[in-house]
């Protein structure tokens, strides 16, 4: 190939390379434009250039001083936004050097010219911002007085583009601006003071503006490094910065450094290893979290395998929707707080052990179900977490006792900052204290730098929606659906528990915790309960409670032996939920010895029994004694009444103590118990689709049509949810009907389901009929005005023209010629001789004036009495 051809080919190749570089740089000129305004700048991943002005260093100084190939302008175009500049006081423009002593190198750039370059870039790209880090790079000692006098007027001349540092800077605050961080003091300017930048450190903590609440976390290990060791330090910082997401921490992580020394110094060898290491790390950890500021050598340049352009591009790409969720901005309201790593929720207010006992004003802990907090942002200055606990909670050393504070003497109680992270919200106090969970106990603690600091905020609607994941194998604790399940001493939670009691007395006792216990004694009847709205499904209810046949300070060995010999026969109180119930634990079920110390217990012939409500409270709260058996209940009408009641006549000396209730949701039932009374018929509707094809007793029907007062019914083998049905079984029965996911429509059906308790509507031209016992006959009769149909039932809605002529007359029910049943609304007379039961047996009707109610065969047709 001739020299000319080689020259032409090299020009073509160079042109392609320049075009490719320009394309990459064009993307880097305004990469912040698409990022959300309300993220903290500390949540960004930002590429930076170490000794950014050194691209022009030449001759022997380049061995140890040249750290960049690109000019400041080209670095900007590549995407660099943090620039390390080292101005001196040798002239009024602040000439920039790198190094000291014999090999001190001039960059040919001044602080004034560098700031002019950045100002021009920001004018063209006003959605961007830049950070400039400056320090005194004088040759002989640090004359900070002289340096300040030179640097101050330079910075003052750029006041229009500089912005002052404050701890909560968001991207919207700094677009089009330059932030100056001064490693040496620059007074009376907009520069922020960085106090005590440690030399050659693998992990340092620095204060900004002497603010104890704000830290720079630094890795700047650079001197004659072992690259394997250096990469380990880089990883430690990345692991932390990409996990913590803290608005009060600015991470600065240097990949820059050198191997060797003197004339053998090799900056490029370090960059080839460390820059590539970070590229590989980001490839292996996509979209986890922010890198913070990465300061590198040869930023924006891949020449000589420095990986500077690749690293800049990967850092910029790390700013995406997964790592830059917006800061939590509300709306204000009620939220539940769940720890992401442990799955635990902030809930009750048990006592806290150890050094942190008096730190949390509410003594909050974590558990399996959680309580709602009211998040409020009264002055756009962080969030208050209101426990809604009223005035009866623990006191607070600083501020309002209702607010969740971590109280420390070094700063008092302040509001929380809530910053976005992947799939959750991260919460921290603005003086560098974290809301976290301890590894070994259920307490809230101040804890730094772990994934246990991440919390997800749930609304009530979101928690209800999540119940679709529940099943028998995956029960979900929904005790939060109970109002005050722990009987907490709280004057703001309403409605409170209802206490219906006859005789005796009762008392609320404040125990060893803010939660209370309820005790009642010497009553003839009791019903301690509340009714709550819940999603339909299967629930499991339990309670910490006990029953004693005598006063708790009057227990005796005879009662103990009676309980041991006869089991629950001496327990005359039960935990109940709707129509289901289980006996309460007996006071004599106490297990001794207990791991809980300090019980003042009665000794009944070598058996230790608790001797007061205080011991009962501790046994329940700390030692998990007196926990009832689980009670299973199916809810079909969205209503659950739960509580504790007596089950039999009680002696005057009885005693009940109640500590707390719990509720678990087990999802949709596999079968639904359905009951037809002894009258032989029942209207019915279910919140679930049902399959009647395998039912052996109960038959289901739809009301197909009505004509001249006769309703024709047709059998159905399956029905969708909320379908009105008539169920038939002579003599009545209860049978489990299979629940299915879905069923086709039953077709024409005049039966209307009442999903909830409903006042029947009135409409001109239509009439409502309900199943009732009227004048000795059982069937469908005209509903009275304002009649209320219970949930889970059905009623007939028919055209008024098809109704019987008399409003008092019931409808005739026709189940077809072969299996038809007609309702005769008059009494069947004893003279009826052709009367048979469904077993084909002729009835003896001579012994009574009336026959019993039921279904019979009369003259070859089924009739109902």
ZAPAZA-277596 format. One line per 5 residues: number of its first residue (from 0); their letters; for each residue z, y, x of C-alpha. Coordinates in steps of 0.001 Angstrom, whole numbers, plus 500000, padded with zeros to 6 digits. Layout:
<atoms>
NUM = a = Z Y X  ...
</atoms>
This chain:
<atoms>
0 = xxxxx = 500000 500000 500000  499010 503381 501420  501563 506086 502045  500056 508188 499227  500335 505300 496745
5 = xxxxx = 503904 504674 497785  504644 508370 497355  503067 508470 493868  504933 505303 492814  508256 506709 494042
10 = xxxxx = 507628 509922 492102  506929 507882 488935  510074 505783 489419  512141 508892 490103  510736 510538 486985
15 = xxxxx = 511776 507546 484855  515227 507571 486451  515670 511280 485819  514494 510864 482232  516986 508059 481691
20 = xxxxx = 519750 510109 483244  518868 513121 481116  518974 510940 477990  522445 509687 478872  523597 513173 479788
25 = xxxxx = 522221 514638 476567  524459 512262 474629  527378 513366 476798  526976 517088 476139  528546 517088 472688
30 = xxxxx = 530192 513703 472166  533301 515209 470543  531353 516787 467689  531559 513706 465472  535293 513098 466004
35 = xxxxx = 537776 514040 463254  539529 517386 463545  543039 516182 462854  543572 513670 465690  545946 514632 468456
40 = xxxxx = 544140 515157 471729  546522 512605 473227  544875 509998 470997  541487 510521 472614  539833 508571 475394
45 = xxxxx = 538634 511230 477843  536695 510785 481121  537832 512995 484010  536673 513809 487533  539091 513668 490454
50 = xxxxx = 538474 516568 492881  535632 517490 490603  534069 520243 492754  533345 518140 495866  529700 517197 495268
55 = xxxxx = 528621 519789 497857  530915 518603 500643  528865 517562 503665  529073 516569 507331  532120 514771 508661
60 = xxxxx = 534357 515951 505797  532388 513821 503370  534094 510677 504729  537435 511625 503246  536776 514617 500935
65 = xxxxx = 533569 513961 498956  534632 512257 495725  531754 513298 493437  527978 513088 493509  527323 515349 490517
70 = xxxxx = 527911 519072 490147  530357 520348 487573  527471 521157 485252  525998 517672 485599  529419 516072 485148
75 = xxxxx = 529773 517954 481862  526356 516756 480724  527362 513199 481580  530423 513525 479323  533263 514438 481707
80 = xxxxx = 535840 516742 480072  538787 516807 482515  538242 518538 485861  540613 518358 488835  540166 521632 490789
85 = xxxxx = 542055 522717 493937  541760 526528 494329  543354 528445 497209  544472 532029 497651  542048 532751 500523
90 = xxxxx = 540017 535164 498394  540169 536751 494957  537821 534198 493395  540016 531231 494326  537814 529132 496624
95 = xxxxx = 538224 525389 496024  538996 522961 498842  539861 519288 499134  542309 518109 501716  544347 519733 504426
100 = xxxxx = 544576 519869 508173  541733 519003 510552  539448 517517 507932  539993 520140 505224  536735 520508 503316
105 = xxxxx = 535313 523508 501505  533494 522696 498280  531522 525907 498100  532847 526358 494552  535469 528844 493363
110 = xxxxx = 537852 528595 490445  536120 531592 488909  532647 530046 489173  533931 526694 487885  535498 528302 484814
115 = xxxxx = 532281 530262 484230  530325 526976 484279  532667 525400 481719  532654 528533 479555  528868 528414 479413
120 = xxxxx = 528927 524738 478438  531442 525451 475671  529309 528281 474349  526440 525826 473968  528685 522988 472681
125 = xxxxx = 531499 524633 470727  532805 521362 469248  533922 520251 472721  536903 521234 474841  537817 520889 478514
130 = xxxxx = 541009 520353 480486  541290 521867 483962  544057 520634 486277  544761 523057 489157  546994 522928 492209
135 = xxxxx = 547508 524944 495385  545375 523441 498183  546345 525912 500939  545864 524807 504538  549193 525878 505980
140 = xxxxx = 552153 525471 503675  552596 526457 500078  552870 530207 499556  553158 529995 495799  553953 533673 495461
145 = xxxxx = 550624 534673 496972  548795 531840 495145  550126 532955 491782  548977 536518 492455  545439 535267 493102
150 = xxxxx = 545201 532715 490303  546753 534823 487529  543996 537480 487304  541318 534776 487429  542864 532953 484473
155 = xxxxx = 543526 536218 482619  539831 537062 482852  539089 533916 480819  541731 534518 478133  539077 534455 475419
160 = xxxxx = 538270 530799 476156  541669 529540 477320  544183 528114 474825  547908 527702 475307  549389 524259 475420
165 = xxxxx = 551749 523053 472716  553031 519603 471943  551022 518941 468763  547538 520026 469812  544853 518512 467621
170 = xxxxx = 541151 518519 468197  540660 521312 465655  543005 523514 467738  541035 523211 470974  537353 523008 470046
175 = xxxxx = 535448 525523 472191  538480 526061 474436  539785 525240 477920  543325 523933 478524  544722 524645 481995
180 = xxxxx = 547455 522390 483382  548969 523893 486537  550631 521557 489044  551983 524647 490806  553610 527481 488919
185 = xxxxx = 551406 530111 487360  553524 532548 485380  552510 534829 482544  549261 533064 481815  548066 530561 479250
190 = xxxxx = 548332 527754 481789  550862 525020 481077  553309 524116 483806  553266 520490 484962  556641 519927 486542
195 = xxxxx = 557067 517538 489457  553746 515692 489885  554861 512666 491944  552797 511882 495034  551013 508529 495336
200 = xxxxx = 552776 507047 492323  552011 503902 490358  553913 505127 487267  555443 508562 486868  556812 510629 484014
205 = xxxxx = 556220 514378 484121  557388 517136 481791  555056 519783 480432  556549 523279 480240  559998 521733 480803
210 = xxxxx = 559720 520225 477332  561940 517177 477153  560015 516039 474105  556627 515897 475821  555650 513700 478732
215 = xxxxx = 552663 513118 480951  552595 509487 482000  550831 509335 485363  549282 506721 487622  547929 508353 490805
220 = xxxxx = 548300 505686 493493  545601 506684 495979  546608 506300 499624  544965 503519 501672  545094 501221 498679
225 = xxxxx = 544693 497534 498178  542224 497480 495271  543787 494406 493666  547145 496149 493560  545515 499375 492368
230 = xxxxx = 543743 497570 489518  547068 496098 488446  548561 499585 488181  545539 500770 486186  545954 497840 483793
235 = xxxxx = 549645 498563 483234  548793 502083 482126  545895 500971 479930  548012 498318 478250  550554 500993 477343
240 = xxxxx = 548239 503842 476371  546121 501607 474144  549212 500255 472352  551629 503109 471832  549356 505799 470277
245 = xxxxx = 552071 508404 470710  551289 512105 470103  554060 513092 472511  552553 511322 475519  549501 512306 477559
250 = xxxxx = 548326 509434 479778  546522 510291 483011  545286 507151 484753  543511 507525 488119  540904 505043 489299
255 = xxxxx = 540422 507272 492380  541733 506401 495809  540578 505295 499237  540793 502372 501595  541223 502712 505349
260 = xxxxx = 542212 505962 507031  540857 508844 509118  537161 508556 509873  537255 505038 508380  538346 506341 504985
265 = xxxxx = 536204 504716 502300  536402 506417 498903  533292 504667 497637  534677 501156 498255  537617 501963 496000
270 = xxxxx = 535401 503385 493255  533149 500325 493277  536158 498150 492552  538333 500287 490287  535617 501890 488161
275 = xxxxx = 534095 498494 487530  537525 497051 486733  538076 499589 483944  534552 498958 482602  535324 495253 482397
280 = xxxxx = 538741 495930 480811  537168 498045 478051  534537 495369 477425  537313 492799 477032  539497 495058 474822
285 = xxxxx = 537110 496791 472419  538453 499383 469998  542146 498626 470551  543379 502125 471244  542965 505253 473355
290 = xxxxx = 542725 505120 477135  544069 508629 477567  542533 510536 480478  540809 508375 483096  540351 510327 486355
295 = xxxxx = 537644 508790 488523  535586 509345 491630  531781 509645 491304  532109 510432 487605  528810 510145 485767
300 = xxxxx = 527081 508466 488711  526145 504802 489041  524478 505419 492408  525588 503041 495177  527231 500847 492487
305 = xxxxx = 529984 503389 491853  529969 502597 488086  530735 506268 487380  528155 506695 484622  528962 503328 483059
310 = xxxxx = 532671 504108 482980  532196 507569 481456  529997 506105 478717  532462 503302 477924  535389 505711 477736
315 = xxxxx = 533485 507946 475351  532429 504949 473261  536078 503944 472935  536523 506976 470651  535491 505315 467426
320 = xxxxx = 536761 504878 463893  539063 502012 464896  540933 503916 467573  540815 507332 465918  542157 506860 462423
325 = xxxxx = 543188 510255 461044  546772 511397 461299  548684 510454 458174  548384 513418 455831  549818 512089 452608
330 = xxxxx = 549829 512571 449778  553557 513007 449486  555230 510329 447430  556880 506950 447445  556021 504499 450223
335 = xxxxx = 557297 501226 451643  557424 500881 455451  556526 497515 456984  556778 496693 460673  553342 495415 461665
340 = xxxxx = 554409 492911 464328  557354 491328 462530  556239 491755 458909  559736 493062 458054  560404 496054 455787
345 = xxxxx = 562910 498883 455939  565302 498156 453112  569065 497924 452682  571782 499884 454291  573947 497342 456037
350 = xxxxx = 576300 498317 458815  574756 498546 462281  576402 496795 465194  576727 497946 468764  575961 501266 470392
355 = xxxxx = 573589 502421 467660  576153 501975 464883  576580 505714 464252  573096 506818 465211  571195 506055 462017
360 = xxxxx = 572674 508227 459314  571643 505788 456589  572498 502668 458589  569104 501339 457551  568056 497820 458438
365 = xxxxx = 565004 495650 457933  564450 492607 455768  561991 490575 453797  561262 492870 450853  561835 496584 451571
370 = xxxxx = 562853 499597 449524  560770 502655 448666  561133 505858 450665  560035 509285 449510  557786 510825 452155
375 = xxxxx = 557826 514596 452033  556210 517240 454226  558059 520384 453193  556608 522786 455761  553689 520962 457418
380 = xxxxx = 556012 520271 460314  556284 516509 460261  557620 514218 457574  561012 513544 456093  561780 509988 454994
385 = xxxxx = 564036 510384 451988  566042 507252 451227  566559 508412 447614  570100 507201 448135  572026 510026 446553
390 = xxxxx = 575292 511457 447786  577107 508148 448111  575500 507016 451353  576812 507230 454902  577220 510685 456356
395 = xxxxx = 574851 512241 458851  575901 514084 461971  572855 516316 461750  571357 517448 458464  570819 515844 455081
400 = xxxxx = 572462 512450 454602  569605 511283 452383  567020 511568 455145  566266 508771 457582  567172 510220 460957
405 = xxxxx = 567926 508753 464334  570778 511027 465371  571139 511671 469081  573319 514296 470634  570507 515459 472892
410 = xxxxx = 568407 516949 470136  569655 516395 466657  567749 515077 463676  564131 516126 463503  561181 515269 461344
415 = xxxxx = 558915 512319 461969  555347 512447 463217  553071 509837 461666  549892 509145 463601  547044 506847 462700
420 = xxxxx = 546453 503570 464464  544398 500504 463711  545406 499074 460314  548751 500865 460225  550591 504132 460679
425 = xxxxx = 552624 504813 463784  555847 506765 463425  557781 508664 466070  560299 511468 466225  558980 514563 467933
430 = xxxxx = 561599 514408 470673  560344 511100 471986  562381 508665 469909  560715 505776 468116  561336 503960 464883
435 = xxxxx = 561424 500335 465971  562856 496879 465315  565183 495092 467670  564187 491660 468959  567406 489876 468092
440 = xxxxx = 568842 491440 464922  567635 493181 461771  568514 496709 462803  566429 499815 463240  566642 501099 466788
445 = xxxxx = 565256 503701 469106  562869 501741 471298  560054 502847 473578  556638 501493 474279  556356 498278 472285
450 = xxxxx = 554169 497100 469450  557319 496905 467321  556925 500658 466938  553924 500284 464629  554532 500552 460890
455 = xxxxx = 552243 500211 457901  552745 502451 454878  552280 500795 451483  552141 502359 448057  553593 500495 445079
460 = xxxxx = 550082 499852 443761  548997 498372 447096  551987 496041 447169  551261 494845 443646  547634 494230 444570
465 = xxxxx = 548736 492185 447584  550560 489750 445290  547216 488023 444724  547898 486297 448073  551058 484603 446770
470 = xxxxx = 551262 480885 446061  553793 478058 446033  553152 477643 449760  553184 481408 450375  555901 483011 448229
475 = xxxxx = 556241 486785 448530  559616 488493 448340  559391 491044 445517  563056 491920 445233  561887 495544 445373
480 = xxxxx = 560750 495118 441757  564430 494859 440821  566112 498222 440462  568893 498247 443067  568988 494500 443814
485 = xxxxx = 571796 494939 446361  574047 496839 443933  574018 499727 446395  576430 502582 445803  573653 504953 444812
490 = xxxxx = 573915 507692 442238  570157 508379 442162  568779 504955 441298  568232 504709 437552  568394 502779 435362
495 = xxxxx = 571473 501031 436669  572531 497511 435784  573679 497057 432185  577143 495583 431672  577721 494023 428239
500 = xxxxx = 581231 492608 428252  583748 491613 425607  587400 491654 426621  588917 491695 430071  588086 494297 432674
505 = xxxxx = 585583 495075 435429  585282 497126 438596  582689 498164 441166  584091 497600 444653  582799 499379 447761
510 = xxxxx = 582867 496714 450400  582300 496538 454142  578846 498018 453674  577299 500742 451500  576320 497982 449068
515 = xxxxx = 578900 497265 446404  580002 494196 444560  580656 493951 440822  583614 491956 439576  584768 491175 436042
520 = xxxxx = 587711 489102 434857  589545 487814 431788  586507 488356 429541  585475 486310 426532  581788 487097 427078
525 = xxxxx = 579708 488904 429662  576050 489776 430250  575286 491724 433450  571533 492335 433459  568446 494488 433693
530 = xxxxx = 564911 494139 432305  561994 494934 434594  558222 495068 434332  556498 492560 436605  553026 491043 436997
535 = xxxxx = 552599 487791 435109  553140 484656 437133  555744 482297 438534  558986 483741 439918  562012 482386 441718
540 = xxxxx = 565294 484200 441152  568498 483807 443182  571774 485664 443404  574817 485967 445599  577579 485478 443035
545 = xxxxx = 580531 483245 442253  582579 482014 439316  586270 481203 439378  588114 479613 436436  591174 481572 437513
550 = xxxxx = 591855 484832 439263  590572 484722 442832  594102 485149 444088  595287 482330 441831  593081 479495 443024
555 = xxxxx = 594894 476182 443253  594429 472684 444545  594189 471197 441048  591206 473376 440135  589684 472619 443523
560 = xxxxx = 590012 468869 442960  588669 469231 439420  585600 471051 440722  585029 468452 443443  585402 465606 440954
565 = xxxxx = 583421 467109 438077  580851 469232 439856  579726 472238 437869  581738 471353 434770  584282 474028 435655
570 = xxxxx = 581582 476721 436048  581056 478577 432786  578725 481348 433940  575055 481252 434948  572296 483174 436647
575 = xxxxx = 569511 483589 434113  565931 484820 433957  564358 485100 430514  565133 481717 428886  565950 479814 432101
580 = xxxxx = 569342 479538 433772  571309 477811 436565  575113 477650 437029  576734 480114 439419  578274 478811 442645
585 = xxxxx = 581941 477993 442219  584592 479764 444252  585481 476261 445440  582039 475810 447015  583194 477991 449918
590 = xxxxx = 582548 476300 453250  585314 476437 455827  585638 477088 458662  583204 480007 458507  581470 481626 461484
595 = xxxxx = 582533 484987 460082  585857 486009 461560  588789 487789 459951  588813 486015 456595  592159 486364 454861
600 = xxxxx = 591839 483011 453122  594199 480881 451055  595111 477470 452390  594968 474886 449597  596263 471760 451244
605 = xxxxx = 594080 472190 454314  591165 473690 452374  590479 477365 453051  589461 479420 449986  588692 483161 449928
610 = xxxxx = 591558 485276 448692  590031 488516 447338  586902 490478 446515  586751 491781 450088  586449 488256 451470
615 = xxxxx = 583881 487443 448779  581804 490458 449815  581889 489447 453470  581167 485816 452683  578081 486856 450709
620 = xxxxx = 576845 489652 452971  577537 488279 456431  577872 484543 456039  575415 483838 453197  578007 481963 451125
625 = xxxxx = 577844 481687 447326  574052 481722 447179  572891 480313 443851  570329 477569 443443  566785 478933 442951
630 = xxxxx = 565801 479523 439334  562110 479128 438441  560653 481144 435539  557113 481824 434290  556405 485348 433027
635 = xxxxx = 553561 485729 430536  554278 489095 428910  554917 491279 431983  558658 491395 431291  561532 489758 433131
640 = xxxxx = 565147 490013 432077  567506 488719 434732  571217 488757 435194  574435 486782 434927  576103 485712 431689
645 = xxxxx = 578776 483352 430414  577599 479957 429165  580688 478802 427289  584011 480044 426014  585993 481309 428973
650 = xxxxx = 589707 481104 429631  591489 484417 429879  591945 484001 433626  588256 483661 434594  586564 485735 437286
655 = xxxxx = 582948 486614 438210  581877 488414 441396  578262 489536 441885  576858 490683 445247  573048 490901 445037
660 = xxxxx = 569875 489497 443497  566591 488380 445023  563177 487714 443505  560152 485873 444907  556641 485743 443463
665 = xxxxx = 554869 482384 443686  551519 483314 442157  549751 481882 439131  551240 478787 437476  549289 475521 437511
670 = xxxxx = 550436 474728 433973  551965 476721 431152  554627 475242 428827  553474 475838 425242  555680 475295 422191
675 = xxxxx = 554891 474681 418550  557965 474811 416319  558945 472162 413798  556954 474047 411195  553808 472619 412785
680 = xxxxx = 551862 475779 413627  552118 478755 415981  549901 481664 416960  549469 482013 420678  547806 483967 423465
685 = xxxxx = 548100 483499 427216  547482 485805 430187  545812 482795 431846  542739 480753 431021  543856 477376 429635
690 = xxxxx = 542377 473876 429326  543493 471996 426189  541173 469029 426718  543869 466851 428269  546630 467899 425850
695 = xxxxx = 548021 464836 423994  550063 466605 421321  549100 470197 420692  545657 471153 419369  544173 474645 419672
700 = xxxxx = 541911 476385 417125  539974 479606 416726  539471 481371 413388  535718 481204 412897  535327 482942 409531
705 = xxxxx = 537040 483817 406284  535606 483629 402783  537347 484200 399461  540757 483917 401032  540009 480730 402992
710 = xxxxx = 539971 480806 406790  537859 478216 408561  539215 477083 411927  537335 475296 414687  538930 473357 417582
715 = xxxxx = 538685 474687 421133  539076 472688 424341  539484 475702 426640  540067 479409 426230  539852 482499 428456
720 = xxxxx = 542905 484605 429154  544175 486773 426292  542423 484792 423540  544111 484559 420146  544641 480913 419115
725 = xxxxx = 546323 478846 416431  548233 475856 417797  548948 472855 415555  551284 469907 415998  552987 468169 413079
730 = xxxxx = 556725 468347 413559  556324 470617 416600  556253 469896 420344  556388 471464 423782  553624 470518 426178
735 = xxxxx = 552379 471732 429563  548821 473043 429228  546704 473224 432396  545962 476701 433755  542381 477151 435007
740 = xxxxx = 540636 479952 436863  538275 480872 434018  536864 479599 430737  533886 480556 428575  534390 482528 425382
745 = xxxxx = 535494 480427 422417  532879 482121 420206  533472 483945 416936  537184 484425 416534  539129 486506 414026
750 = xxxxx = 542416 485873 415823  543430 488889 417896  545725 488338 420905  548750 490570 421359  548972 490857 425126
755 = xxxxx = 552069 493028 424864  554383 493651 421936  552109 495604 419625  552284 497542 416371  549332 496196 414421
760 = xxxxx = 546612 498806 413909  545499 499981 410467  541828 500517 409741  540062 501212 406480  538293 498106 405160
765 = xxxxx = 540326 495632 407216  543596 493804 406713  546030 492125 409127  547584 488733 408429  550408 487143 410430
770 = xxxxx = 551906 483660 410488  555142 483778 408493  557519 481876 406260  557365 483523 402840  558785 482360 399522
775 = xxxxx = 559231 478846 400811  555688 478575 402136  554607 478813 405792  551198 480305 406538  549239 483540 407063
780 = xxxxx = 550442 486411 404871  549587 490085 404698  551379 492037 407436  553625 494893 406395  552888 498412 407573
785 = xxxxx = 553986 499051 411180  554448 495335 411748  555133 494585 415438  553607 491425 416835  555338 489959 419877
790 = xxxxx = 553561 489548 423208  551920 486160 423597  551152 485851 419867  548083 486532 417707  547221 487872 414264
795 = xxxxx = 544263 487585 411901  542163 490689 411309  539850 490141 408325  537541 492134 406090  539464 493335 403061
800 = xxxxx = 536726 491988 400772  537511 488440 401953  541244 488665 401260  542977 486948 398305  543193 489015 395145
805 = xxxxx = 546975 489165 395352  548570 490794 398379  551455 488355 398099  549236 485331 398290  548661 483650 401632
810 = xxxxx = 545358 482560 403111  544119 479024 402683  543532 477328 406049  540515 475063 406289  540148 472853 409345
815 = xxxxx = 536905 471206 408105  536132 468239 405806  537149 465514 408226  540146 467059 409893  540674 469968 407546
820 = xxxxx = 544080 471326 406627  544470 473550 403600  547501 475669 402976  548829 475353 399453  551025 478368 398903
825 = xxxxx = 552804 476793 395938  555396 474035 396168  554074 470482 396026  555542 468815 392912  557323 465501 392805
830 = xxxxx = 554806 464261 390255  552221 464201 393036  551623 460505 393442  548758 460502 395927  550747 462099 398766
835 = xxxxx = 550741 460530 402226  552049 461533 405652  549732 461621 408673  550701 458039 409512  549164 456922 406202
840 = xxxxx = 552496 456134 404562  552781 456956 400861  555785 459169 400216  558504 458513 397683  558613 461831 395843
845 = xxxxx = 560973 460800 393060  564191 461666 394895  563760 465393 395132  562164 468294 393338  560491 469474 396568
850 = xxxxx = 558998 467714 399545  559832 468834 403135  557667 471339 404966  554898 469792 407030  551303 468528 407038
855 = xxxxx = 550299 465887 404444  547239 464149 402978  546683 464981 399303  543719 463549 397432  541995 462814 400730
860 = xxxxx = 542508 466260 402255  545108 467585 404688  547450 470142 403229  550372 472038 404693  553669 472761 403012
</atoms>
